[in-house]
Amino acid sequence: MTYAQCIEARRLLGLSQSVVAKAIGVSVARISNYETSGHLPRSKTNQDRLPKLKAFFEQAGVEFIEQKGGGPGVKLRRQPE
């Protein structure tokens, strides 16, 4: 997941950085830094935080996709009718 996908996923879900930060157990500053620099430091126990962030968005209904013409993107998953 890229930092641009993170920004777009938040936008699609209408979530603030503080909601996302709280959900994955990091500071708002970490989310803000990731969205501007693309760098999300590992936890104190050396665990990569990106899988947790991506899983949060996926559970909320976001799909991470490759767009036509190349490049990563996001979309909301269709809900069963």
mmCIF file of the N, C-alpha and C atoms, coordinates in Angstrom:
data_MODEL
# 
_entry.id   MODEL 
# 
loop_
_atom_site.group_PDB 
_atom_site.id 
_atom_site.type_symbol 
_atom_site.label_atom_id 
_atom_site.label_alt_id 
_atom_site.label_comp_id 
_atom_site.label_asym_id 
_atom_site.label_entity_id 
_atom_site.label_seq_id 
_atom_site.pdbx_PDB_ins_code 
_atom_site.Cartn_x 
_atom_site.Cartn_y 
_atom_site.Cartn_z 
_atom_site.occupancy 
_atom_site.B_iso_or_equiv 
_atom_site.pdbx_formal_charge 
_atom_site.auth_seq_id 
_atom_site.auth_comp_id 
_atom_site.auth_asym_id 
_atom_site.auth_atom_id 
_atom_site.pdbx_PDB_model_num 
ATOM 1   N N  . MET A 1 1  ? 0.842   -1.165 0.000   1.00 0.00 ? 1  MET A N  1 
ATOM 2   C CA . MET A 1 1  ? 0.000   0.000  0.000   1.00 0.00 ? 1  MET A CA 1 
ATOM 3   C C  . MET A 1 1  ? 0.896   1.239  0.000   1.00 0.00 ? 1  MET A C  1 
ATOM 4   N N  . THR A 1 2  ? 0.594   2.154  -0.900  1.00 0.00 ? 2  THR A N  1 
ATOM 5   C CA . THR A 1 2  ? 1.361   3.390  -0.978  1.00 0.00 ? 2  THR A CA 1 
ATOM 6   C C  . THR A 1 2  ? 0.734   4.462  -0.088  1.00 0.00 ? 2  THR A C  1 
ATOM 7   N N  . TYR A 1 3  ? 1.493   5.518  0.152   1.00 0.00 ? 3  TYR A N  1 
ATOM 8   C CA . TYR A 1 3  ? 0.947   6.612  0.949   1.00 0.00 ? 3  TYR A CA 1 
ATOM 9   C C  . TYR A 1 3  ? -0.247  7.260  0.235   1.00 0.00 ? 3  TYR A C  1 
ATOM 10  N N  . ALA A 1 4  ? -0.217  7.321  -1.107  1.00 0.00 ? 4  ALA A N  1 
ATOM 11  C CA . ALA A 1 4  ? -1.332  7.889  -1.855  1.00 0.00 ? 4  ALA A CA 1 
ATOM 12  C C  . ALA A 1 4  ? -2.583  7.024  -1.703  1.00 0.00 ? 4  ALA A C  1 
ATOM 13  N N  . GLN A 1 5  ? -2.408  5.710  -1.672  1.00 0.00 ? 5  GLN A N  1 
ATOM 14  C CA . GLN A 1 5  ? -3.547  4.823  -1.450  1.00 0.00 ? 5  GLN A CA 1 
ATOM 15  C C  . GLN A 1 5  ? -4.120  5.026  -0.046  1.00 0.00 ? 5  GLN A C  1 
ATOM 16  N N  . CYS A 1 6  ? -3.263  5.266  0.922   1.00 0.00 ? 6  CYS A N  1 
ATOM 17  C CA . CYS A 1 6  ? -3.707  5.525  2.285   1.00 0.00 ? 6  CYS A CA 1 
ATOM 18  C C  . CYS A 1 6  ? -4.582  6.781  2.321   1.00 0.00 ? 6  CYS A C  1 
ATOM 19  N N  . ILE A 1 7  ? -4.122  7.832  1.696   1.00 0.00 ? 7  ILE A N  1 
ATOM 20  C CA . ILE A 1 7  ? -4.881  9.082  1.659   1.00 0.00 ? 7  ILE A CA 1 
ATOM 21  C C  . ILE A 1 7  ? -6.234  8.860  0.988   1.00 0.00 ? 7  ILE A C  1 
ATOM 22  N N  . GLU A 1 8  ? -6.223  8.186  -0.145  1.00 0.00 ? 8  GLU A N  1 
ATOM 23  C CA . GLU A 1 8  ? -7.464  7.959  -0.885  1.00 0.00 ? 8  GLU A CA 1 
ATOM 24  C C  . GLU A 1 8  ? -8.409  7.029  -0.127  1.00 0.00 ? 8  GLU A C  1 
ATOM 25  N N  . ALA A 1 9  ? -7.878  6.021  0.535   1.00 0.00 ? 9  ALA A N  1 
ATOM 26  C CA . ALA A 1 9  ? -8.722  5.113  1.323   1.00 0.00 ? 9  ALA A CA 1 
ATOM 27  C C  . ALA A 1 9  ? -9.414  5.876  2.451   1.00 0.00 ? 9  ALA A C  1 
ATOM 28  N N  . ARG A 1 10 ? -8.667  6.731  3.121   1.00 0.00 ? 10 ARG A N  1 
ATOM 29  C CA . ARG A 1 10 ? -9.269  7.553  4.178   1.00 0.00 ? 10 ARG A CA 1 
ATOM 30  C C  . ARG A 1 10 ? -10.364 8.441  3.613   1.00 0.00 ? 10 ARG A C  1 
ATOM 31  N N  . ARG A 1 11 ? -10.082 9.049  2.452   1.00 0.00 ? 11 ARG A N  1 
ATOM 32  C CA . ARG A 1 11 ? -11.062 9.930  1.811   1.00 0.00 ? 11 ARG A CA 1 
ATOM 33  C C  . ARG A 1 11 ? -12.338 9.172  1.453   1.00 0.00 ? 11 ARG A C  1 
ATOM 34  N N  . LEU A 1 12 ? -12.181 7.996  0.849   1.00 0.00 ? 12 LEU A N  1 
ATOM 35  C CA . LEU A 1 12 ? -13.345 7.198  0.469   1.00 0.00 ? 12 LEU A CA 1 
ATOM 36  C C  . LEU A 1 12 ? -14.213 6.830  1.672   1.00 0.00 ? 12 LEU A C  1 
ATOM 37  N N  . LEU A 1 13 ? -13.562 6.562  2.790   1.00 0.00 ? 13 LEU A N  1 
ATOM 38  C CA . LEU A 1 13 ? -14.283 6.161  4.002   1.00 0.00 ? 13 LEU A CA 1 
ATOM 39  C C  . LEU A 1 13 ? -14.730 7.352  4.854   1.00 0.00 ? 13 LEU A C  1 
ATOM 40  N N  . GLY A 1 14 ? -14.228 8.532  4.516   1.00 0.00 ? 14 GLY A N  1 
ATOM 41  C CA . GLY A 1 14 ? -14.575 9.720  5.286   1.00 0.00 ? 14 GLY A CA 1 
ATOM 42  C C  . GLY A 1 14 ? -13.983 9.721  6.680   1.00 0.00 ? 14 GLY A C  1 
ATOM 43  N N  . LEU A 1 15 ? -12.759 9.189  6.808   1.00 0.00 ? 15 LEU A N  1 
ATOM 44  C CA . LEU A 1 15 ? -12.109 9.077  8.116   1.00 0.00 ? 15 LEU A CA 1 
ATOM 45  C C  . LEU A 1 15 ? -11.002 10.108 8.281   1.00 0.00 ? 15 LEU A C  1 
ATOM 46  N N  . SER A 1 16 ? -10.843 10.580 9.502   1.00 0.00 ? 16 SER A N  1 
ATOM 47  C CA . SER A 1 16 ? -9.741  11.487 9.827   1.00 0.00 ? 16 SER A CA 1 
ATOM 48  C C  . SER A 1 16 ? -8.486  10.680 10.121  1.00 0.00 ? 16 SER A C  1 
ATOM 49  N N  . GLN A 1 17 ? -7.359  11.367 10.106  1.00 0.00 ? 17 GLN A N  1 
ATOM 50  C CA . GLN A 1 17 ? -6.103  10.714 10.478  1.00 0.00 ? 17 GLN A CA 1 
ATOM 51  C C  . GLN A 1 17 ? -6.183  10.204 11.915  1.00 0.00 ? 17 GLN A C  1 
ATOM 52  N N  . SER A 1 18 ? -6.853  10.931 12.788  1.00 0.00 ? 18 SER A N  1 
ATOM 53  C CA . SER A 1 18 ? -6.914  10.511 14.194  1.00 0.00 ? 18 SER A CA 1 
ATOM 54  C C  . SER A 1 18 ? -7.706  9.220  14.358  1.00 0.00 ? 18 SER A C  1 
ATOM 55  N N  . VAL A 1 19 ? -8.753  9.028  13.584  1.00 0.00 ? 19 VAL A N  1 
ATOM 56  C CA . VAL A 1 19 ? -9.530  7.778  13.660  1.00 0.00 ? 19 VAL A CA 1 
ATOM 57  C C  . VAL A 1 19 ? -8.668  6.603  13.213  1.00 0.00 ? 19 VAL A C  1 
ATOM 58  N N  . VAL A 1 20 ? -7.954  6.777  12.113  1.00 0.00 ? 20 VAL A N  1 
ATOM 59  C CA . VAL A 1 20 ? -7.093  5.706  11.590  1.00 0.00 ? 20 VAL A CA 1 
ATOM 60  C C  . VAL A 1 20 ? -5.966  5.411  12.573  1.00 0.00 ? 20 VAL A C  1 
ATOM 61  N N  . ALA A 1 21 ? -5.347  6.463  13.094  1.00 0.00 ? 21 ALA A N  1 
ATOM 62  C CA . ALA A 1 21 ? -4.248  6.286  14.045  1.00 0.00 ? 21 ALA A CA 1 
ATOM 63  C C  . ALA A 1 21 ? -4.703  5.495  15.267  1.00 0.00 ? 21 ALA A C  1 
ATOM 64  N N  . LYS A 1 22 ? -5.830  5.864  15.817  1.00 0.00 ? 22 LYS A N  1 
ATOM 65  C CA . LYS A 1 22 ? -6.345  5.175  17.005  1.00 0.00 ? 22 LYS A CA 1 
ATOM 66  C C  . LYS A 1 22 ? -6.657  3.708  16.689  1.00 0.00 ? 22 LYS A C  1 
ATOM 67  N N  . ALA A 1 23 ? -7.224  3.463  15.519  1.00 0.00 ? 23 ALA A N  1 
ATOM 68  C CA . ALA A 1 23 ? -7.597  2.097  15.135  1.00 0.00 ? 23 ALA A CA 1 
ATOM 69  C C  . ALA A 1 23 ? -6.399  1.163  15.038  1.00 0.00 ? 23 ALA A C  1 
ATOM 70  N N  . ILE A 1 24 ? -5.256  1.695  14.621  1.00 0.00 ? 24 ILE A N  1 
ATOM 71  C CA . ILE A 1 24 ? -4.088  0.804  14.483  1.00 0.00 ? 24 ILE A CA 1 
ATOM 72  C C  . ILE A 1 24 ? -3.058  1.000  15.584  1.00 0.00 ? 24 ILE A C  1 
ATOM 73  N N  . GLY A 1 25 ? -3.350  1.905  16.524  1.00 0.00 ? 25 GLY A N  1 
ATOM 74  C CA . GLY A 1 25 ? -2.482  2.055  17.686  1.00 0.00 ? 25 GLY A CA 1 
ATOM 75  C C  . GLY A 1 25 ? -1.216  2.850  17.466  1.00 0.00 ? 25 GLY A C  1 
ATOM 76  N N  . VAL A 1 26 ? -1.305  3.896  16.644  1.00 0.00 ? 26 VAL A N  1 
ATOM 77  C CA . VAL A 1 26 ? -0.164  4.788  16.437  1.00 0.00 ? 26 VAL A CA 1 
ATOM 78  C C  . VAL A 1 26 ? -0.617  6.227  16.667  1.00 0.00 ? 26 VAL A C  1 
ATOM 79  N N  . SER A 1 27 ? 0.340   7.133  16.687  1.00 0.00 ? 27 SER A N  1 
ATOM 80  C CA . SER A 1 27 ? 0.001   8.544  16.858  1.00 0.00 ? 27 SER A CA 1 
ATOM 81  C C  . SER A 1 27 ? -0.489  9.138  15.532  1.00 0.00 ? 27 SER A C  1 
ATOM 82  N N  . VAL A 1 28 ? -1.233  10.228 15.644  1.00 0.00 ? 28 VAL A N  1 
ATOM 83  C CA . VAL A 1 28 ? -1.678  10.953 14.457  1.00 0.00 ? 28 VAL A CA 1 
ATOM 84  C C  . VAL A 1 28 ? -0.464  11.428 13.659  1.00 0.00 ? 28 VAL A C  1 
ATOM 85  N N  . ALA A 1 29 ? 0.588   11.817 14.361  1.00 0.00 ? 29 ALA A N  1 
ATOM 86  C CA . ALA A 1 29 ? 1.807   12.268 13.689  1.00 0.00 ? 29 ALA A CA 1 
ATOM 87  C C  . ALA A 1 29 ? 2.388   11.173 12.794  1.00 0.00 ? 29 ALA A C  1 
ATOM 88  N N  . ARG A 1 30 ? 2.303   9.919  13.214  1.00 0.00 ? 30 ARG A N  1 
ATOM 89  C CA . ARG A 1 30 ? 2.831   8.815  12.384  1.00 0.00 ? 30 ARG A CA 1 
ATOM 90  C C  . ARG A 1 30 ? 2.030   8.693  11.091  1.00 0.00 ? 30 ARG A C  1 
ATOM 91  N N  . ILE A 1 31 ? 0.699   8.790  11.197  1.00 0.00 ? 31 ILE A N  1 
ATOM 92  C CA . ILE A 1 31 ? -0.144  8.704  9.997   1.00 0.00 ? 31 ILE A CA 1 
ATOM 93  C C  . ILE A 1 31 ? 0.128   9.903  9.089   1.00 0.00 ? 31 ILE A C  1 
ATOM 94  N N  . SER A 1 32 ? 0.197   11.076 9.666   1.00 0.00 ? 32 SER A N  1 
ATOM 95  C CA . SER A 1 32 ? 0.484   12.287 8.901   1.00 0.00 ? 32 SER A CA 1 
ATOM 96  C C  . SER A 1 32 ? 1.833   12.179 8.190   1.00 0.00 ? 32 SER A C  1 
ATOM 97  N N  . ASN A 1 33 ? 2.831   11.702 8.909   1.00 0.00 ? 33 ASN A N  1 
ATOM 98  C CA . ASN A 1 33 ? 4.158   11.530 8.325   1.00 0.00 ? 33 ASN A CA 1 
ATOM 99  C C  . ASN A 1 33 ? 4.125   10.519 7.180   1.00 0.00 ? 33 ASN A C  1 
ATOM 100 N N  . TYR A 1 34 ? 3.406   9.420  7.359   1.00 0.00 ? 34 TYR A N  1 
ATOM 101 C CA . TYR A 1 34 ? 3.313   8.414  6.298   1.00 0.00 ? 34 TYR A CA 1 
ATOM 102 C C  . TYR A 1 34 ? 2.658   9.008  5.055   1.00 0.00 ? 34 TYR A C  1 
ATOM 103 N N  . GLU A 1 35 ? 1.615   9.799  5.261   1.00 0.00 ? 35 GLU A N  1 
ATOM 104 C CA . GLU A 1 35 ? 0.894   10.367 4.122   1.00 0.00 ? 35 GLU A CA 1 
ATOM 105 C C  . GLU A 1 35 ? 1.689   11.457 3.394   1.00 0.00 ? 35 GLU A C  1 
ATOM 106 N N  . THR A 1 36 ? 2.699   12.011 4.025   1.00 0.00 ? 36 THR A N  1 
ATOM 107 C CA . THR A 1 36 ? 3.510   13.019 3.349   1.00 0.00 ? 36 THR A CA 1 
ATOM 108 C C  . THR A 1 36 ? 4.855   12.480 2.865   1.00 0.00 ? 36 THR A C  1 
ATOM 109 N N  . SER A 1 37 ? 5.413   11.502 3.583   1.00 0.00 ? 37 SER A N  1 
ATOM 110 C CA . SER A 1 37 ? 6.744   11.012 3.220   1.00 0.00 ? 37 SER A CA 1 
ATOM 111 C C  . SER A 1 37 ? 6.758   9.584  2.678   1.00 0.00 ? 37 SER A C  1 
ATOM 112 N N  . GLY A 1 38 ? 5.689   8.829  2.931   1.00 0.00 ? 38 GLY A N  1 
ATOM 113 C CA . GLY A 1 38 ? 5.672   7.430  2.516   1.00 0.00 ? 38 GLY A CA 1 
ATOM 114 C C  . GLY A 1 38 ? 6.426   6.517  3.462   1.00 0.00 ? 38 GLY A C  1 
ATOM 115 N N  . HIS A 1 39 ? 6.811   7.040  4.627   1.00 0.00 ? 39 HIS A N  1 
ATOM 116 C CA . HIS A 1 39 ? 7.579   6.252  5.595   1.00 0.00 ? 39 HIS A CA 1 
ATOM 117 C C  . HIS A 1 39 ? 6.774   6.059  6.870   1.00 0.00 ? 39 HIS A C  1 
ATOM 118 N N  . LEU A 1 40 ? 6.559   4.797  7.230   1.00 0.00 ? 40 LEU A N  1 
ATOM 119 C CA . LEU A 1 40 ? 5.873   4.447  8.473   1.00 0.00 ? 40 LEU A CA 1 
ATOM 120 C C  . LEU A 1 40 ? 6.826   3.575  9.282   1.00 0.00 ? 40 LEU A C  1 
ATOM 121 N N  . PRO A 1 41 ? 7.466   4.157  10.305  1.00 0.00 ? 41 PRO A N  1 
ATOM 122 C CA . PRO A 1 41 ? 8.465   3.407  11.073  1.00 0.00 ? 41 PRO A CA 1 
ATOM 123 C C  . PRO A 1 41 ? 7.886   2.127  11.695  1.00 0.00 ? 41 PRO A C  1 
ATOM 124 N N  . ARG A 1 42 ? 8.758   1.169  11.850  1.00 0.00 ? 42 ARG A N  1 
ATOM 125 C CA . ARG A 1 42 ? 8.374   -0.085 12.509  1.00 0.00 ? 42 ARG A CA 1 
ATOM 126 C C  . ARG A 1 42 ? 8.059   0.187  13.972  1.00 0.00 ? 42 ARG A C  1 
ATOM 127 N N  . SER A 1 43 ? 7.338   -0.755 14.588  1.00 0.00 ? 43 SER A N  1 
ATOM 128 C CA . SER A 1 43 ? 7.008   -0.637 16.000  1.00 0.00 ? 43 SER A CA 1 
ATOM 129 C C  . SER A 1 43 ? 8.246   -0.896 16.853  1.00 0.00 ? 43 SER A C  1 
ATOM 130 N N  . LYS A 1 44 ? 8.120   -0.685 18.153  1.00 0.00 ? 44 LYS A N  1 
ATOM 131 C CA . LYS A 1 44 ? 9.242   -0.935 19.069  1.00 0.00 ? 44 LYS A CA 1 
ATOM 132 C C  . LYS A 1 44 ? 9.665   -2.393 19.053  1.00 0.00 ? 44 LYS A C  1 
ATOM 133 N N  . THR A 1 45 ? 8.735   -3.285 18.702  1.00 0.00 ? 45 THR A N  1 
ATOM 134 C CA . THR A 1 45 ? 9.068   -4.710 18.618  1.00 0.00 ? 45 THR A CA 1 
ATOM 135 C C  . THR A 1 45 ? 9.472   -5.101 17.196  1.00 0.00 ? 45 THR A C  1 
ATOM 136 N N  . ASN A 1 46 ? 9.780   -4.068 16.369  1.00 0.00 ? 46 ASN A N  1 
ATOM 137 C CA . ASN A 1 46 ? 10.288  -4.259 15.015  1.00 0.00 ? 46 ASN A CA 1 
ATOM 138 C C  . ASN A 1 46 ? 9.257   -4.855 14.055  1.00 0.00 ? 46 ASN A C  1 
ATOM 139 N N  . GLN A 1 47 ? 7.975   -4.648 14.323  1.00 0.00 ? 47 GLN A N  1 
ATOM 140 C CA . GLN A 1 47 ? 6.943   -5.149 13.419  1.00 0.00 ? 47 GLN A CA 1 
ATOM 141 C C  . GLN A 1 47 ? 6.577   -4.068 12.406  1.00 0.00 ? 47 GLN A C  1 
ATOM 142 N N  . ASP A 1 48 ? 6.386   -4.498 11.188  1.00 0.00 ? 48 ASP A N  1 
ATOM 143 C CA . ASP A 1 48 ? 5.969   -3.604 10.120  1.00 0.00 ? 48 ASP A CA 1 
ATOM 144 C C  . ASP A 1 48 ? 4.511   -3.201 10.368  1.00 0.00 ? 48 ASP A C  1 
ATOM 145 N N  . ARG A 1 49 ? 4.229   -1.920 10.377  1.00 0.00 ? 49 ARG A N  1 
ATOM 146 C CA . ARG A 1 49 ? 2.878   -1.428 10.649  1.00 0.00 ? 49 ARG A CA 1 
ATOM 147 C C  . ARG A 1 49 ? 1.999   -1.377 9.406   1.00 0.00 ? 49 ARG A C  1 
ATOM 148 N N  . LEU A 1 50 ? 2.576   -1.428 8.214   1.00 0.00 ? 50 LEU A N  1 
ATOM 149 C CA . LEU A 1 50 ? 1.780   -1.324 6.994   1.00 0.00 ? 50 LEU A CA 1 
ATOM 150 C C  . LEU A 1 50 ? 0.740   -2.431 6.845   1.00 0.00 ? 50 LEU A C  1 
ATOM 151 N N  . PRO A 1 51 ? 1.057   -3.692 7.155   1.00 0.00 ? 51 PRO A N  1 
ATOM 152 C CA . PRO A 1 51 ? 0.021   -4.721 7.041   1.00 0.00 ? 51 PRO A CA 1 
ATOM 153 C C  . PRO A 1 51 ? -1.191  -4.432 7.935   1.00 0.00 ? 51 PRO A C  1 
ATOM 154 N N  . LYS A 1 52 ? -0.950  -3.913 9.120   1.00 0.00 ? 52 LYS A N  1 
ATOM 155 C CA . LYS A 1 52 ? -2.057  -3.582 10.027  1.00 0.00 ? 52 LYS A CA 1 
ATOM 156 C C  . LYS A 1 52 ? -2.899  -2.443 9.465   1.00 0.00 ? 52 LYS A C  1 
ATOM 157 N N  . LEU A 1 53 ? -2.234  -1.447 8.897   1.00 0.00 ? 53 LEU A N  1 
ATOM 158 C CA . LEU A 1 53 ? -2.932  -0.316 8.303   1.00 0.00 ? 53 LEU A CA 1 
ATOM 159 C C  . LEU A 1 53 ? -3.760  -0.773 7.099   1.00 0.00 ? 53 LEU A C  1 
ATOM 160 N N  . LYS A 1 54 ? -3.158  -1.577 6.257   1.00 0.00 ? 54 LYS A N  1 
ATOM 161 C CA . LYS A 1 54 ? -3.868  -2.091 5.075   1.00 0.00 ? 54 LYS A CA 1 
ATOM 162 C C  . LYS A 1 54 ? -5.055  -2.960 5.493   1.00 0.00 ? 54 LYS A C  1 
ATOM 163 N N  . ALA A 1 55 ? -4.867  -3.815 6.482   1.00 0.00 ? 55 ALA A N  1 
ATOM 164 C CA . ALA A 1 55 ? -5.948  -4.680 6.960   1.00 0.00 ? 55 ALA A CA 1 
ATOM 165 C C  . ALA A 1 55 ? -7.106  -3.854 7.520   1.00 0.00 ? 55 ALA A C  1 
ATOM 166 N N  . PHE A 1 56 ? -6.792  -2.767 8.215   1.00 0.00 ? 56 PHE A N  1 
ATOM 167 C CA . PHE A 1 56 ? -7.836  -1.887 8.737   1.00 0.00 ? 56 PHE A CA 1 
ATOM 168 C C  . PHE A 1 56 ? -8.702  -1.359 7.592   1.00 0.00 ? 56 PHE A C  1 
ATOM 169 N N  . PHE A 1 57 ? -8.067  -0.857 6.548   1.00 0.00 ? 57 PHE A N  1 
ATOM 170 C CA . PHE A 1 57 ? -8.823  -0.320 5.414   1.00 0.00 ? 57 PHE A CA 1 
ATOM 171 C C  . PHE A 1 57 ? -9.620  -1.422 4.702   1.00 0.00 ? 57 PHE A C  1 
ATOM 172 N N  . GLU A 1 58 ? -9.020  -2.592 4.548   1.00 0.00 ? 58 GLU A N  1 
ATOM 173 C CA . GLU A 1 58 ? -9.729  -3.693 3.887   1.00 0.00 ? 58 GLU A CA 1 
ATOM 174 C C  . GLU A 1 58 ? -10.954 -4.119 4.689   1.00 0.00 ? 58 GLU A C  1 
ATOM 175 N N  . GLN A 1 59 ? -10.835 -4.192 5.997   1.00 0.00 ? 59 GLN A N  1 
ATOM 176 C CA . GLN A 1 59 ? -11.982 -4.544 6.835   1.00 0.00 ? 59 GLN A CA 1 
ATOM 177 C C  . GLN A 1 59 ? -13.080 -3.491 6.753   1.00 0.00 ? 59 GLN A C  1 
ATOM 178 N N  . ALA A 1 60 ? -12.689 -2.249 6.480   1.00 0.00 ? 60 ALA A N  1 
ATOM 179 C CA . ALA A 1 60 ? -13.656 -1.157 6.362   1.00 0.00 ? 60 ALA A CA 1 
ATOM 180 C C  . ALA A 1 60 ? -14.301 -1.104 4.971   1.00 0.00 ? 60 ALA A C  1 
ATOM 181 N N  . GLY A 1 61 ? -13.840 -1.959 4.052   1.00 0.00 ? 61 GLY A N  1 
ATOM 182 C CA . GLY A 1 61 ? -14.469 -2.052 2.741   1.00 0.00 ? 61 GLY A CA 1 
ATOM 183 C C  . GLY A 1 61 ? -13.680 -1.495 1.572   1.00 0.00 ? 61 GLY A C  1 
ATOM 184 N N  . VAL A 1 62 ? -12.397 -1.235 1.773   1.00 0.00 ? 62 VAL A N  1 
ATOM 185 C CA . VAL A 1 62 ? -11.562 -0.708 0.697   1.00 0.00 ? 62 VAL A CA 1 
ATOM 186 C C  . VAL A 1 62 ? -10.831 -1.860 -0.001  1.00 0.00 ? 62 VAL A C  1 
ATOM 187 N N  . GLU A 1 63 ? -10.770 -1.786 -1.326  1.00 0.00 ? 63 GLU A N  1 
ATOM 188 C CA . GLU A 1 63 ? -9.968  -2.723 -2.113  1.00 0.00 ? 63 GLU A CA 1 
ATOM 189 C C  . GLU A 1 63 ? -8.783  -1.965 -2.690  1.00 0.00 ? 63 GLU A C  1 
ATOM 190 N N  . PHE A 1 64 ? -7.621  -2.564 -2.646  1.00 0.00 ? 64 PHE A N  1 
ATOM 191 C CA . PHE A 1 64 ? -6.418  -1.996 -3.236  1.00 0.00 ? 64 PHE A CA 1 
ATOM 192 C C  . PHE A 1 64 ? -6.251  -2.630 -4.603  1.00 0.00 ? 64 PHE A C  1 
ATOM 193 N N  . ILE A 1 65 ? -6.173  -1.791 -5.631  1.00 0.00 ? 65 ILE A N  1 
ATOM 194 C CA . ILE A 1 65 ? -6.214  -2.271 -7.013  1.00 0.00 ? 65 ILE A CA 1 
ATOM 195 C C  . ILE A 1 65 ? -5.084  -1.683 -7.837  1.00 0.00 ? 65 ILE A C  1 
ATOM 196 N N  . GLU A 1 66 ? -4.878  -2.267 -9.010  1.00 0.00 ? 66 GLU A N  1 
ATOM 197 C CA . GLU A 1 66 ? -4.031  -1.690 -10.045 1.00 0.00 ? 66 GLU A CA 1 
ATOM 198 C C  . GLU A 1 66 ? -4.981  -1.041 -11.041 1.00 0.00 ? 66 GLU A C  1 
ATOM 199 N N  . GLN A 1 67 ? -4.757  0.223  -11.321 1.00 0.00 ? 67 GLN A N  1 
ATOM 200 C CA . GLN A 1 67 ? -5.627  0.953  -12.225 1.00 0.00 ? 67 GLN A CA 1 
ATOM 201 C C  . GLN A 1 67 ? -5.305  0.632  -13.669 1.00 0.00 ? 67 GLN A C  1 
ATOM 202 N N  . LYS A 1 68 ? -6.306  0.801  -14.519 1.00 0.00 ? 68 LYS A N  1 
ATOM 203 C CA . LYS A 1 68 ? -6.065  0.658  -15.958 1.00 0.00 ? 68 LYS A CA 1 
ATOM 204 C C  . LYS A 1 68 ? -5.027  1.694  -16.351 1.00 0.00 ? 68 LYS A C  1 
ATOM 205 N N  . GLY A 1 69 ? -4.052  1.294  -17.079 1.00 0.00 ? 69 GLY A N  1 
ATOM 206 C CA . GLY A 1 69 ? -2.974  2.205  -17.443 1.00 0.00 ? 69 GLY A CA 1 
ATOM 207 C C  . GLY A 1 69 ? -1.834  2.176  -16.449 1.00 0.00 ? 69 GLY A C  1 
ATOM 208 N N  . GLY A 1 70 ? -1.965  1.350  -15.419 1.00 0.00 ? 70 GLY A N  1 
ATOM 209 C CA . GLY A 1 70 ? -0.887  1.183  -14.454 1.00 0.00 ? 70 GLY A CA 1 
ATOM 210 C C  . GLY A 1 70 ? -1.024  2.068  -13.238 1.00 0.00 ? 70 GLY A C  1 
ATOM 211 N N  . GLY A 1 71 ? -0.382  1.652  -12.213 1.00 0.00 ? 71 GLY A N  1 
ATOM 212 C CA . GLY A 1 71 ? -0.371  2.421  -10.977 1.00 0.00 ? 71 GLY A CA 1 
ATOM 213 C C  . GLY A 1 71 ? -1.373  1.904  -9.963  1.00 0.00 ? 71 GLY A C  1 
ATOM 214 N N  . PRO A 1 72 ? -1.034  2.067  -8.698  1.00 0.00 ? 72 PRO A N  1 
ATOM 215 C CA . PRO A 1 72 ? -1.903  1.588  -7.637  1.00 0.00 ? 72 PRO A CA 1 
ATOM 216 C C  . PRO A 1 72 ? -3.093  2.523  -7.430  1.00 0.00 ? 72 PRO A C  1 
ATOM 217 N N  . GLY A 1 73 ? -4.191  1.946  -6.973  1.00 0.00 ? 73 GLY A N  1 
ATOM 218 C CA . GLY A 1 73 ? -5.393  2.715  -6.683  1.00 0.00 ? 73 GLY A CA 1 
ATOM 219 C C  . GLY A 1 73 ? -6.201  2.049  -5.582  1.00 0.00 ? 73 GLY A C  1 
ATOM 220 N N  . VAL A 1 74 ? -7.344  2.620  -5.290  1.00 0.00 ? 74 VAL A N  1 
ATOM 221 C CA . VAL A 1 74 ? -8.263  2.059  -4.306  1.00 0.00 ? 74 VAL A CA 1 
ATOM 222 C C  . VAL A 1 74 ? -9.688  2.237  -4.805  1.00 0.00 ? 74 VAL A C  1 
ATOM 223 N N  . LYS A 1 75 ? -10.579 1.387  -4.305  1.00 0.00 ? 75 LYS A N  1 
ATOM 224 C CA . LYS A 1 75 ? -12.004 1.541  -4.558  1.00 0.00 ? 75 LYS A CA 1 
ATOM 225 C C  . LYS A 1 75 ? -12.750 0.902  -3.401  1.00 0.00 ? 75 LYS A C  1 
ATOM 226 N N  . LEU A 1 76 ? -14.010 1.284  -3.269  1.00 0.00 ? 76 LEU A N  1 
ATOM 227 C CA . LEU A 1 76 ? -14.840 0.652  -2.247  1.00 0.00 ? 76 LEU A CA 1 
ATOM 228 C C  . LEU A 1 76 ? -15.347 -0.668 -2.787  1.00 0.00 ? 76 LEU A C  1 
ATOM 229 N N  . ARG A 1 77 ? -15.308 -1.678 -1.953  1.00 0.00 ? 77 ARG A N  1 
ATOM 230 C CA . ARG A 1 77 ? -15.794 -3.004 -2.314  1.00 0.00 ? 77 ARG A CA 1 
ATOM 231 C C  . ARG A 1 77 ? -17.307 -2.939 -2.469  1.00 0.00 ? 77 ARG A C  1 
ATOM 232 N N  . ARG A 1 78 ? -17.815 -3.588 -3.474  1.00 0.00 ? 78 ARG A N  1 
ATOM 233 C CA . ARG A 1 78 ? -19.280 -3.658 -3.655  1.00 0.00 ? 78 ARG A CA 1 
ATOM 234 C C  . ARG A 1 78 ? -19.884 -4.520 -2.578  1.00 0.00 ? 78 ARG A C  1 
ATOM 235 N N  . GLN A 1 79 ? -20.934 -4.008 -1.994  1.00 0.00 ? 79 GLN A N  1 
ATOM 236 C CA . GLN A 1 79 ? -21.654 -4.768 -0.972  1.00 0.00 ? 79 GLN A CA 1 
ATOM 237 C C  . GLN A 1 79 ? -22.657 -5.689 -1.649  1.00 0.00 ? 79 GLN A C  1 
ATOM 238 N N  . PRO A 1 80 ? -22.810 -6.920 -1.147  1.00 0.00 ? 80 PRO A N  1 
ATOM 239 C CA . PRO A 1 80 ? -23.808 -7.822 -1.733  1.00 0.00 ? 80 PRO A CA 1 
ATOM 240 C C  . PRO A 1 80 ? -25.202 -7.216 -1.611  1.00 0.00 ? 80 PRO A C  1 
ATOM 241 N N  . GLU A 1 81 ? -25.986 -7.407 -2.659  1.00 0.00 ? 81 GLU A N  1 
ATOM 242 C CA . GLU A 1 81 ? -27.347 -6.846 -2.656  1.00 0.00 ? 81 GLU A CA 1 
ATOM 243 C C  . GLU A 1 81 ? -28.319 -7.771 -1.993  1.00 0.00 ? 81 GLU A C  1 
# 
